């Protein structure tokens, strides 16, 4: 099921399908996020924004308005 990164729950591991924001996609691709990349949601701020994800062993913080442009699917069990 395709959903945005802003919709996943704490501890959920997902795979990136696409990044639809034109400027954000360039920045994230330079950091190593592309289709097929595995992400895990580690933290949410007290009011839910920003979020922290683990990607390739690195901790990355994203705002929810950025995360909604990253489409992901759940990791098959």
Beta strands, then each sheet from edge to edge (+ up, - down):
strand 1: 2-4
strand 2: 13-19
strand 3: 38-44
strand 4: 51-55
strand 5: 58-62
strand 6: 70-74
sheet 1: 1+ 6- 2+ 3- 4+ 5-
end
